[in-house]
Every structure is written in C-alpha cells, then in structure tokens.
Amino acid sequence: MKLITNVKEGESIDRVLKKCKQKFDKARILKKLRERQHYIKPSERKRKKLIKAKYREYLNSKNYD
C-alpha cells in the first residue's frame, strides 16, 4: 500500500511529517501488520467479535440506567 503525501511549495518539514503520520494512522497499516503476524482461526475470530459486541451492549445499557 502506498501513502502519497502532497507537499506544497515552502511547506515546513514538520507539517509534512505530521500529515504523513496522520495518513499512516488512518490507513491502520500497523494494526493490519500486527494482526497478520499470527494466524487466528475463524472460530476464535467470531468468538472475539461476540465478546466485543456483548461488552459494547453492556456499556450502552449502563449509560441509560
């Protein structure tokens, strides 16, 4: 995946680095790489997804009480 950052004439290096970092974070490249380091069985993936959904539901129900 390529990250292309447009640089304007006279723009400071700090500003360009900040833009580049923001694009990198939004693309979630690092998260994808970490996920691919280990194989996760489909059943494990489903179970984690269910646990997250239950936790989110718990938090939402707690806020309305």
N, C-alpha and C positions, 0 to 999 in steps of 0.2 A: 504494500500500500504506500502510495506517495503522499506526502504532505507538501503542498505548494503554498508558499507564503509570499504574497506580493509585497515588494518593498518600494516605497515612494522615494523620490529623489530628496536627499537631505534628511531622511528619517533616521533617528538615532538607533544605535545597535541594541540598546536596552529595550526599546519599544518593539523592535523586530523580534527579539528573543522572547518577549512576553507574548506576542501574537502566536509565535511558533509553539510555545508551551501550551497556550490555550487550545490550539487546534489539536495538539497531541492528546491533551486530556479529553477533549470532546470526542475524539475518534476512539477512545478506550483501547488503544493498541496494547498498552501494558497489561490491562486486565485480560485481554484475549490471550496474550502470550502466557500469562500465568495459568490460565485455565487449561491451556493445551500442554502444559508440562506433564500432567498426569492424566491417564485415561480414567474417565468416570463412566461407570455402567449406566445405561438408560434408566434402570430401576432406581439407582441411587439419585440420579438427577431429578426424577419425578418425586422421590421422597423429600429431597431438599426443597423443591418447589412447593410441595404441600405444606411443609413446616413453615416456610416463609409466609405463605398465604394465611395460615392459621394465626401466626404471630401478628400479621397486619390486621386481621379481623379482630383480634384481641385488643390491639391498640385503638382501633376505631370504635369498638364498643365501649371501651374505658373512657374515651373522651366525651361521650354523650350521656354518661350517667350523672 
